[in-house]
Amino acid sequence: MDATDEFKTERPRLLRVAARILNDPVEAEDVVQQAWLRLHGTAGPIESLPAWLTTVTTRLCLDRLKARVAVSVDPTAPPGPLEEIAVVPDPADAAVLTDADGGALGVVLDRLTPSERVAVVLHDSFAVDFPTVAGILDTTPAAARKLASRARAKVAQPGHAAEDPDHRPAAWEVVDAFLAAAREGDLARLVALLAPDARITADEPAVRAGTPERIEGRDAVAAFFHGSARAALPVFVGDGPGAAWYHRGEPRVLFDFTVQDGRVEEITVRADAVVLARVRRRKGAQFA
């Protein structure tokens, strides 16, 4: 069976996965179409096409959830080869979403962070094991299990979910949503993800390379990033999330984000060699 025929066979399952995660069948169609386009843009053999398609589809859904949730609080090519995962059942923990669908499902899922939502839907609705979920979320199996457990608690007591401080998106989710909006040219979403007094600063090497020393105000910062960052890759700066431009495998410019209360407060552009030496790629993450 060639890739086109195999994709047609997998498409109904991929649509169910995407529709369950996003709670939007129209958006699910768009995501699966994107997965199809990525398949055609991928060079080299794929060991397990169903596993590869599951990974791509879920990560596309995750990017959309990051952007959607980050905006409500006021995320092109992946950075590296996608790990192929196996979709196998895990007997641990009873499913809690089996009886929820339609509008009721949307209400409970909208109370979850993107990572919680992906973890509980993949595991409880599609029997994806936690090591697999962890690979998609770029975390550990124990952390993936905890995300699903926390999600079940919110589903069981939806009235208390809004009071849960963990409901606020993590800094890396805000950063990924911001970079996705920048790449997509979504100015309104960029503005929504920025604090009113947001600013861009730059270190001396970045200024010498042509970066403005300081840009102040949400609208000005959004305009600076609007339609840009297409070549930026997700990284860690110490323990915090950021993005960097690479040349011949080495980071050349770093975007160091300061996130507070679900919004970007400051982006420091750094080109200092000592700082760049501490930059680490965030495996498995992508912005669009």
N, C-alpha and C positions, 0 to 999 in steps of 0.2 A: 504494500500500500504506500503510495507516495504521500508527500507532506500535505498536499491539498486535500486528498481524500481523508487522511487521518484527522486533519483539522475539522473537516465537515462532520466527522464522527464525534469529535470531542466538543464541538460547538454548543450543543444543548446543555451539556454539563457545565461548561464554562459560563454560559448565560445564567444558569441557576446559581452558581457560586457568586457571580458579580451582582446579580439582582438581590440575593440574600444579604450580601455585605452592604450594598449601597441603598437597598430598599427603593430602587428606582429602575424599572425594566428598560426604560428608554436610555438611561445613562449606562446601564449594563450592556446594551447593544453597542454603544459607542466604545466602551472599554474593550469588548471582545474584538471589535473591528481593529482597534489599535494593536491588540495582541497579534492579530493576523498580519498587519503591516510590519510589525517588528520581526515576525517570523520570516517574512520575505526579505528583510534587510539584514538577516543574520547569516554570516559566512561560516562555513565549516559544519561538520556533522553534529547532530543532536542525539545523544544516546537514548533519551526517553522523551519523546515529543509530548505525551500527556503531562508528564511532570514539569517539563519546561513551560508549557502553556499555562499550567496552574500557577507556577511561580510568577510569570509575567502578568497574568490577569489579576492576581491578588495584589501584587505590588502597584499596579496601576490603580486599583481600587483604593489601596492605602494612601496613595498620593492625593487622590480626590478627597478622601475623608480628612486628611490633615488640613488641606486648604479649607474645606467646608467648616470643620469644627473651629479652626483658628479664627476664621472670620466671625463666626457666631459668638465667640468669646469677646470680642472688642467692645512629601508635600505632601521625546528625543532619545538619545541612546543612554543606556545605563552606564555607570562609571567603569564597570568591569564585566567580565563574563558572568552570566547568571548561573548560580548553582542549580543543578537539576535535582529535584526532590522527588521522593516517592510518596504517593498518597496512600497511606495504609491506615487501617482502623486502630484506635487505641481504646481499650475497654474502660479506662479510668474515668470516673465522674459521670453521673447521669446527665443527659441533655436537659437543658432548661428552656430551649426555644422551640421544641417540637410542636407545641400547641399554639404558638404565636405566629400570626401572619397578618398581612394587610396593614391597615392603619395601626393596629395595636402593636405590631412588630416595629413599625417605624417609630412609635413613641418611645418604646423601651430602648431601642438601639441608639436613638438620638441622645440618650443620656450618657452614653459611653464614650470614652476617648477612642480615637482611631485604633490604637493598639489593642485595647480591650475588645473592641467590636470585631476586629479581624480574628483575634485569638478565640473568642467564644463561638463565633459563627463557623470558622473552619473546623474547630474541634467538635463542637456539640451538634452542628447541623450536617457536617460532611465527614466526620470521623477522621480528620487529619490529626496525626499524632503530634505531641508537643515538640519533639525535636524538629519536625518539619515546620511547624508554626514559628519556632525560634529562628530557623534559617531565614524565613521570609521577613521577620521583624528585626533581624540582626541583634538577637538577644540570646539568652540561655534558655534551655528547656524549663528550668525551675522558674525563671522569670515569666516565661510564656504561660506556664501553669498558673502562676499567681495572677496574671492579667485576666485569664479566663475566670478564675475564682472570684476576683473582685467584680468582674462583669456580672456573674451570676447573682452576687449579692445585690447589685444595683437593680437587676431585673426583678429579683424577688421582692425588693422594697423600693419601687420606683419613686415613691414620694420623698424618699430621703436622698436620692441621687444628686439632686441639684445642690444639696448642702455639703456634698462630699468634696473636700479640697482637692482630691486626686482627679476630679473631673476636669480641672484646668489642663490644657495641653502642655506636654513637656516642651522644654526649650528647643530640642531638636525637631519636634513636630512643627513649631512655629517657624523655625529657620527653613525647613524644607518647604513649607507652604509659601513662604516669602520668595524663595528662589524659583519655585514653580510658577508663581504669579509673574515674576520678572521675566522668565523665559517665555511665557505665554503672552506677554504684553498686556496683562490684566491690571490696568492702572487702579481701578476702584478697589480691587482686592489688596493691592500693595498698600494703598492708603489705609485700609481697614486694619492691616496687620502692624501698622506703625503707631507708636505713642505720639501724642500731639507735639511733644517737644523733641521728637526723634532727630538724630544728627549723624552725620558722617564725619569722622576724623581720619587723619592719616599720619603715619610715622614719617620721619625725614626721608628715608630711601624712597618711599612711595610718592612723596611730594616731588622729589627730584625726578622721578619717572613720569610725572605729569598728572598725578592725582590731586584734585583740589585739597587744600589743607583742612578746610572745614566747610560743611554744608549743613545748614540748620533748618528745621521745620519739616513736618510730615510731608507736605506737598513737594517740597524741593528734593527730599530724599527719594520719594517715590518716582519723581521724574528722572532722577539720576539713574535708577535701576530699571526703569520701564523699558522692556524689550531687550535687556542685556543679560549677562550671566549665562549665556548659552554654553559656554565652555567650562563653567565652574563645576567642580566636583565636590561632593560632601566629605568633610574632614572633621577630625577632632582637634581642638586646640587645648591641650591639657585634657581636662575632663569635659569641656564645653564644646558644643557643635559649631561648625562654621563651614566655609566653602573656600576653595582655592583654585586658582588657575595653574595648570601644570605645563611644563615644557620639557619634552624628552624625559618624562617620568619624574621630574623634580618640581616641587611647588615653587612658583615664582611670585605670586601675589596671594595674600591671605585676606579673607573677609572675616573678621573676628566680631561675632554678634554678642550683644548684651540684651537679654530678654528678661522682662519683668512683667508679671501679671498677664501673661499671654500675648504681649506685644513687644515689638523690637524697639528698644530705647536708643541704642547706639550701634553703629557699624564702624569698626576701626579697620582701615585698609593698611596692611602691614607688608613691607617688602624687606624688612631686616633679616639678614641671613641667619642670625642666631634664633630668631622666632620661627622662621620657616623650617629650621632643622627639627623643631618639636612637633610639626604638623604630621598627623597620621590620617590615612584614608579611612572613611567610615564604610566598611564593606557592607554590600547589600542595600545601601540606601540609594535613592534616586530622586530627582526633583520633578520629573514630568513623565 
